[in-house]
Amino acid sequence: MKRIHRWFVAVLATLLLGAPASPARAEHTITFYGAGWGHGVGLSQWGAYGLATRGWDARRILTHFYSGTRVARTSHRPERVRVGILQSRRRVHLTALGGPVGIRIASVRGWRIGRIPSGSTWTVGVRAGRYRVLDSNGHSVGRDTWGTPGTHLYIRYAEAGASVRVVEAGHAYRRGWIEVGQHSCGCRLRLVGVIAPERYLFGISEVPGTWPRAALQAQAIAARTYTFERVARLGQHREGCDCGVWGTTADQVYAGWDKEIGPGGGRWRAAVQATRGLVVTYGGHLIQAYYHSSSGGHTESNSNVWGGTQLPYLRGVCDPGDYTAANPNRAWSKTLSGRDIGSRIGAATGQHVGAVRRFTDTSRTAAGRIDATTVVGDAGSVRVSGDTLASAIGLLGEKVWIGTNRNVRDPLRDRYDALGCRPGLPTSGMTRAGGGAVQRFAHGTLYRNE
C-alpha cells in the first residue's frame, strides 16, 4: 500500500507540474493616434515645405497661414538684437577657433584682459560679484578677479576674424560679440549675443537649409517679423535673460556660426539676403509671427491654445502641405497600458484613477485638438485638458485620436486637402470598402475607388 500510495502521489505531482498554466489575462492597452508637433499656431513649417514643393512662393505661403496679412518691406528695425545664449551658469568655457579671441571689460572696446590663443579653451567664472578668468592651464589671467556685478565682460572675435565656441551652449559664434553679465546675486553668469539683425538671422536654426527655396524664404520672413515685433513690444532687456529674444525654443533657436557653415548654410543665408527687410504686417503693423513644426493638417487659433484675445491673423486654417511624405510627424502613434496611463495621469493631476479603461466626453477645437476629456479608470475618473493629457502621456501634441485611428490618410488625404478641410473633423476611421477607401466626416463622406 505504501508503494502504491507513493506512486499515486508521484504521478499526481507529475501531472500537476506538466499541466499547462491557465492563460494570464492580457493587460489592457490604449493606443493614441496623433498628427503634427508643436502648438499649431501660425506658420506650419512642414506645411510651408509641402506647399513650396507644389510651387507656392513665400508670399503666398505666409499670407495663407497668417490670415489677411501682407508681406511688405520695412525700414524700422533694431540696430542690434540681444540674443540670450546662456543663463544662470557658475562658469563657462570658451574655445577660440580660427584665430585669437579677445576678452575685454567694461565696454566692447574696453580694457583687454587677455586673448584666448587659437585652439585653446579658457574658463570664465564669477565669485562674490567679481569675474575670474583662467587660461587653459588653470592659471588666473591678469588680476585674480575683475570687475563688479554692474560691469560686463565682452568676448570679441570679429577683431581677429575668428569664432568662439561656448562649450556649454554647444555652438560657435562669429557675428557681433558676446556680453558676459551677472545675475542679481553676483554668483551666476549669463551670456548675451549682440548682433546686427540680418546677421542674427543668418544663425537662426529652425529649419534645414536644404529645404525648398520658397520654404526657406517664408521662414526667413517669419523669423525677421517675429524678432522685430518681439523687440519692439518687449524691449531688449527682458527679465530673466537681459535680452530681446531667447536663443532657444522659448523664442527662436540660434545656432550662430554653426548654422552658417553647416549643411545648407549657404542656401539659408541666401534666403535671408533675398528677403532682406521683408516682414509680415496686418493693418500696417508687424504681426506676432508665431510658427511651429507641424500642424497635423489644420493650424490652430491662438485663443484656443493660449487663451486671451483672438488675433485676426492667427486663426486656424487648413494646412494642405503638412502631409508631405518628408514630414516625420505627419502621423504617429503611442501605445501604453491602462496601468501606465493611470499612473501618469495621477502624477499630473494628483488624483488616483487606477488603471485607465477609457476616455469619454471628449471635446475638440475646430482644428481637431482635444480641448478636454474625461479619463475613466477602475478606481475613479478625472477631467483633464488636452494640454495636460499630452504632457502627462508624453504625446507630441493634443491633435490625437484615442483608441481609433481617425487621422485622414492616403488615399483620401489629397481629396480632403483639395476641399480645404471643408468635410470637417472625421467621425470614423478610414475603412476599405468595394475596392476603395471610405471615411465619414462631420459634413459628409469621402470615398475613393482604387
C-alpha positions in Angstrom: 0.0 0.0 0.0 2.8 2.4 0.8 4.4 1.8 -2.6 1.0 2.3 -4.3 0.4 5.5 -2.3 3.9 6.9 -3.2 3.3 6.0 -6.8 0.0 7.8 -6.8 1.5 10.9 -5.3 4.4 11.0 -7.7 2.0 10.6 -10.7 -0.2 13.4 -9.4 2.8 15.7 -8.9 3.9 15.0 -12.4 0.5 15.7 -13.8 0.3 19.0 -11.9 3.8 20.1 -12.9 3.2 19.2 -16.5 -0.3 20.8 -16.7 -0.4 24.0 -18.8 -0.8 27.2 -16.7 -4.1 29.0 -17.1 -3.6 31.8 -19.6 -2.7 35.1 -18.0 -5.1 37.9 -18.6 -3.7 40.3 -21.2 -3.0 43.8 -19.8 -5.4 46.4 -21.2 -3.7 48.8 -23.5 -4.8 52.0 -25.3 -3.3 53.5 -28.5 -3.1 57.2 -29.2 -3.1 58.1 -32.9 -1.8 61.6 -33.4 -0.7 64.1 -36.1 1.6 67.1 -36.0 4.0 68.5 -33.5 4.0 71.9 -31.7 1.5 74.4 -30.6 -0.1 74.6 -34.0 -0.4 78.5 -34.2 0.6 80.4 -37.2 3.0 79.2 -39.9 3.4 75.4 -40.2 7.0 74.8 -41.2 6.3 71.4 -42.7 3.2 72.9 -44.3 5.4 75.5 -45.9 7.7 72.8 -47.1 4.8 70.8 -48.7 3.4 73.9 -50.4 6.8 75.0 -51.7 7.1 71.6 -53.4 3.8 72.4 -55.1 5.1 75.7 -56.5 3.8 78.2 -53.9 6.1 81.2 -53.4 7.0 82.6 -49.9 4.4 85.4 -50.1 1.6 83.0 -50.9 2.6 80.7 -48.1 2.8 83.4 -45.5 -0.5 85.1 -46.4 -2.2 81.7 -46.3 -1.1 80.9 -42.7 -1.3 84.5 -41.5 -4.9 85.4 -42.5 -5.5 88.9 -44.0 -1.8 89.9 -43.9 0.6 91.5 -46.4 4.3 90.9 -46.9 6.0 94.4 -47.0 9.3 96.0 -46.7 10.2 97.9 -43.5 12.9 100.3 -42.6 12.1 100.1 -38.9 14.5 97.6 -37.4 16.6 97.5 -34.2 20.2 98.5 -34.7 21.2 95.3 -32.8 19.5 92.2 -31.4 20.3 91.0 -28.0 20.1 87.2 -28.0 20.0 85.2 -24.8 22.6 82.4 -25.3 23.1 81.1 -21.7 21.6 81.7 -18.3 22.5 81.0 -14.7 25.9 79.4 -15.1 28.7 79.4 -12.5 31.3 79.2 -15.2 31.6 78.9 -19.0 34.3 77.5 -21.2 35.3 79.4 -24.3 37.3 77.9 -27.2 39.0 80.2 -29.8 38.7 78.9 -33.4 40.5 80.2 -36.5 42.3 82.9 -34.6 42.7 84.5 -31.1 39.6 85.7 -29.2 39.8 88.8 -27.0 38.2 89.3 -23.6 37.5 93.0 -22.7 36.0 94.6 -19.6 33.5 97.5 -19.0 32.7 98.1 -22.7 33.1 96.4 -26.1 36.2 98.5 -26.7 37.3 98.5 -23.1 40.5 97.2 -21.5 41.6 93.9 -22.9 42.1 91.4 -20.1 43.6 88.9 -22.5 43.4 86.9 -25.8 42.5 83.3 -26.0 45.0 81.7 -28.4 43.5 79.8 -31.3 42.7 76.3 -30.3 42.8 77.0 -26.6 40.0 76.9 -24.1 39.7 79.4 -21.2 37.3 79.5 -18.3 35.3 82.5 -17.1 33.7 82.2 -13.7 32.2 84.5 -11.1 32.9 84.8 -7.4 31.4 87.2 -4.9 30.3 89.5 -7.8 33.7 89.6 -9.5 34.8 87.8 -12.7 37.7 85.3 -12.7 39.4 84.3 -16.0 41.5 81.2 -16.1 43.7 80.1 -19.0 44.0 76.6 -20.4 46.4 75.7 -17.6 44.0 76.9 -14.9 46.1 80.0 -14.1 44.4 83.4 -13.5 44.7 85.8 -16.3 45.9 89.2 -15.2 44.5 90.0 -11.8 42.9 87.3 -9.6 39.4 88.8 -10.2 37.9 91.5 -12.3 35.1 94.0 -12.2 31.9 94.2 -10.2 28.3 93.0 -10.5 27.5 96.1 -12.5 30.2 95.6 -15.1 30.3 93.2 -18.1 32.9 91.3 -19.9 32.9 91.3 -23.7 34.0 88.4 -25.9 35.4 89.8 -29.2 36.2 87.6 -32.1 35.5 89.7 -35.2 38.6 91.8 -34.5 40.7 88.7 -35.4 38.3 87.1 -37.9 37.9 84.2 -35.5 35.0 82.5 -33.9 34.4 81.3 -30.3 32.8 78.1 -29.2 30.8 78.3 -26.0 31.1 74.8 -24.7 28.0 74.9 -22.5 25.9 76.3 -25.3 27.2 73.7 -27.8 27.6 76.3 -30.6 30.3 78.5 -32.1 29.7 82.3 -32.7 31.3 84.7 -35.2 28.8 87.5 -35.7 28.7 90.6 -33.4 30.1 90.0 -29.9 29.1 88.2 -26.7 28.3 90.2 -23.5 29.0 88.3 -20.2 26.9 89.7 -17.3 25.9 88.6 -13.8 22.5 87.8 -12.3 21.5 90.0 -9.3 23.0 87.5 -6.9 26.5 88.1 -8.3 27.0 84.4 -8.2 26.0 83.3 -11.7 26.7 84.3 -15.3 24.6 84.9 -18.3 25.8 85.3 -21.9 24.0 87.6 -24.4 25.0 87.8 -28.1 24.8 91.3 -29.5 24.3 91.1 -33.3 23.1 93.2 -36.3 19.5 92.0 -37.2 20.2 90.4 -40.6 23.4 88.7 -39.4 21.4 87.4 -36.4 19.0 85.8 -38.8 21.9 84.0 -40.6 22.3 82.0 -37.4 18.6 81.0 -36.8 18.4 77.2 -36.9 14.7 76.5 -37.2 14.6 74.5 -40.5 17.2 72.7 -42.5 19.0 74.8 -45.1 18.4 72.0 -47.7 14.6 72.7 -47.8 13.0 74.2 -50.9 13.9 77.9 -51.6 10.3 79.2 -51.0 10.0 77.5 -47.7 13.4 78.9 -46.6 12.3 82.4 -47.6 9.0 82.1 -45.8 10.8 81.0 -42.7 13.3 83.9 -43.0 10.5 86.5 -43.3 8.6 84.9 -40.4 11.7 84.9 -38.2 12.5 88.5 -39.1 8.9 89.6 -38.3 8.9 87.6 -35.0 12.2 89.3 -33.9 11.3 92.9 -34.8 7.9 92.6 -33.3 9.2 91.0 -30.1 11.9 93.6 -29.6 9.5 96.5 -30.3 6.9 95.2 -27.9 9.0 93.7 -25.1 12.3 95.6 -25.4 15.9 94.4 -25.3 16.3 93.8 -21.6 13.6 91.3 -20.7 13.5 90.0 -17.2 15.4 86.7 -16.8 17.7 87.0 -19.8 18.5 90.7 -20.2 17.8 90.1 -23.9 15.4 90.9 -26.7 15.0 87.2 -27.8 16.0 83.9 -26.2 18.3 81.8 -28.3 16.2 78.7 -27.6 12.7 77.4 -28.5 11.4 79.9 -25.9 11.7 82.3 -28.9 13.9 81.1 -31.8 16.8 78.6 -31.9 20.0 80.4 -32.5 23.0 78.2 -33.5 25.2 81.1 -34.7 28.2 80.3 -36.9 27.4 76.5 -36.8 24.2 77.2 -38.8 26.1 79.2 -41.4 28.8 76.6 -42.0 26.6 73.5 -41.6 24.7 71.6 -44.3 22.7 74.1 -46.4 24.0 77.1 -44.5 24.8 78.9 -47.7 21.2 78.4 -49.0 19.7 79.6 -45.7 21.9 82.7 -45.8 20.8 83.3 -49.4 17.2 83.1 -48.3 17.8 85.7 -45.6 19.6 88.0 -48.1 16.9 87.6 -50.8 14.2 88.7 -48.4 16.1 91.5 -46.6 13.8 93.9 -44.9 10.6 92.0 -45.7 8.2 91.4 -42.9 4.5 90.3 -42.4 2.0 93.0 -41.5 -1.6 93.3 -40.6 -3.3 96.7 -40.9 0.2 98.2 -41.4 1.6 96.8 -38.2 4.0 94.0 -37.5 2.3 90.7 -36.6 3.2 88.3 -33.8 4.6 85.8 -36.3 4.3 82.5 -34.3 5.3 79.4 -36.1 5.6 75.7 -35.3 6.8 72.4 -36.8 3.7 70.5 -38.0 0.0 71.3 -37.7 -1.3 67.8 -38.4 -3.3 69.2 -41.3 -5.0 72.3 -39.8 -3.5 75.1 -37.8 -5.0 76.4 -34.5 -6.4 79.7 -33.4 -4.2 81.5 -30.8 -7.1 81.9 -28.4 -7.7 78.1 -28.3 -4.1 77.4 -27.4 -3.2 80.3 -25.1 -6.5 82.0 -24.3 -6.8 85.8 -24.4 -7.9 87.9 -27.3 -8.2 86.2 -30.7 -5.8 87.8 -33.1 -7.4 88.1 -36.6 -4.3 86.8 -38.4 -3.8 83.8 -36.1 -7.0 82.0 -36.9 -6.8 78.3 -37.7 -6.6 77.4 -41.4 -6.4 74.2 -43.5 -2.8 73.1 -44.0 -2.7 71.2 -47.3 1.1 70.9 -47.3 1.6 69.3 -43.9 1.0 65.7 -45.1 4.2 65.6 -47.2 6.0 62.3 -47.1 9.1 64.1 -45.8 7.3 65.1 -42.6 8.3 62.5 -39.9 5.4 63.7 -37.7 2.6 63.8 -40.2 1.1 60.9 -38.3 2.3 59.0 -35.2 1.0 56.7 -32.5 1.8 55.6 -29.0 0.5 52.6 -27.1 0.5 52.4 -23.3 -1.0 50.1 -20.7 -4.0 51.3 -18.8 -2.0 51.0 -15.6 0.8 53.2 -17.0 -1.6 55.8 -18.3 -3.3 55.9 -14.9 0.0 56.4 -13.1 0.9 59.3 -15.4 -2.5 60.9 -15.1 -2.3 60.6 -11.3 1.1 62.2 -11.2 -0.1 65.1 -13.4 -3.4 65.7 -11.6 -2.8 64.4 -8.1 -5.9 62.2 -8.4 -5.7 58.4 -8.3 -7.8 56.8 -11.0 -6.2 53.4 -11.2 -5.7 51.5 -14.4 -7.4 53.6 -17.2 -10.1 51.9 -19.2 -11.4 54.5 -21.5 -11.8 58.2 -22.3 -15.2 59.8 -22.5 -16.9 63.2 -23.2 -14.0 64.4 -25.4 -14.4 68.0 -26.7 -12.3 69.3 -29.5 -11.4 72.5 -31.3 -12.3 73.1 -34.9 -8.8 72.0 -35.8 -9.3 68.7 -34.1 -7.2 69.2 -31.0 -8.5 67.8 -27.7 -9.8 70.7 -25.6 -10.8 68.4 -22.6 -11.6 64.8 -21.9 -12.6 62.6 -19.0 -10.2 59.8 -18.0 -12.0 56.8 -16.6 -10.1 54.3 -14.6 -11.0 51.3 -12.4 -10.6 53.5 -9.2 -12.1 56.8 -10.3 -12.2 59.4 -13.1 -10.9 62.9 -13.7 -11.5 65.6 -16.3 -8.3 66.9 -17.9 -7.4 69.4 -20.6 -5.8 68.3 -23.8 -2.6 70.0 -22.8 -2.5 68.1 -19.5 -3.2 64.9 -21.3 -0.4 65.4 -23.9 2.1 66.4 -21.3 1.3 63.6 -18.9 1.3 60.9 -21.6 4.3 62.3 -23.5 2.5 62.9 -26.7 3.7 65.3 -29.5 0.5 67.3 -29.3 -3.2 67.4 -28.5 -4.3 66.6 -32.0 -4.8 62.9 -31.2 -7.5 60.2 -31.5 -7.8 57.7 -28.7 -8.3 54.0 -29.4 -9.4 54.5 -33.1 -7.2 55.9 -35.8 -9.2 58.8 -37.4 -6.3 60.6 -39.0 -7.0 61.5 -42.6 -4.6 59.4 -44.6 -3.9 58.3 -48.1 -5.7 57.6 -50.4 -8.2 60.1 -49.1 -5.9 62.9 -47.9 -5.3 64.6 -51.2 -9.1 64.9 -51.8 -9.6 66.2 -48.2 -6.9 68.8 -48.6 -8.2 69.8 -52.1 -11.5 70.6 -50.4 -9.8 72.9 -48.0 -10.7 70.7 -45.0 -14.4 71.5 -45.6 -15.6 68.0 -44.7 -14.7 68.9 -41.1 -13.5 66.6 -38.4 -13.6 62.8 -39.1 -16.3 60.8 -37.2 -14.8 57.4 -38.1 -11.6 55.9 -39.1 -10.8 55.1 -42.7 -12.0 51.7 -43.9 -11.6 49.6 -47.0 -14.8 49.1 -49.0 -15.6 47.9 -52.5 -12.0 48.0 -53.7 -11.5 51.5 -52.3 -11.4 53.5 -49.1 -14.2 55.4 -47.3 -14.2 57.7 -44.2 -17.1 59.7 -42.6 -16.8 63.3 -41.6 -18.9 65.8 -39.8 -20.1 67.3 -43.1 -20.1 64.3 -45.4 -18.3 61.2 -46.5 -15.2 60.7 -48.7 -14.9 57.7 -50.9 -12.1 56.7 -53.3 -12.2 53.8 -55.7 -8.7 52.4 -56.2 
